Amino acid sequence: FGLLVTSCLVTGHFTAYTFVRPILQELAGISTALMSPLLFTYGVAGVIGNFIAGPAAARDIRCVILCITIGLSTVLFLMVVLGVATLPAIVLLFLWGLTYGGTSVSLQTWMNQAEPATPEAASALFAGMFNLSIAFGALLGGAAVDGVGVRSTLWFGGGLVLCAALMALRKSD
């Protein structure tokens, strides 16, 4: 079950994130010169999110997964509407990094808690699903850009992450 949540969450994220540069340029009109500093800011936000989510996941994994999935899907959907202006797009990009930053540590914690007798196998399956989902997200995002346009990656990505949130609501262990 955790692998399905992982798949939806990571695929959804990378459906949109693979195209973050065209999203920022086409929707918000952000210049190429700002792209590196903004992506650096996204990365810093991700590190902060990782440090927040790690200890919190050890205490209440379900709550953290729900916060990440609901937060990330909200950011992706808001990016469609508010990300058309520079300042809101920058703020949303920071929140995107912050919410997604805790994904790996939280999902890995969930896998280890779900399979305490076989943590190596759980970790291997998790890593495989995570990487496969990155590739599938990029593929799905590319198809969306080619078929509908760059904005659609945010809708599709947000929808997949929302599916992960709905699945996480059902998490019982």
Helices and strands as residue ranges (DSSP letters): H 2-17, H 20-28, H 32-59, H 61-82, H 86-101, H 103-114, H 119-147, H 151-169
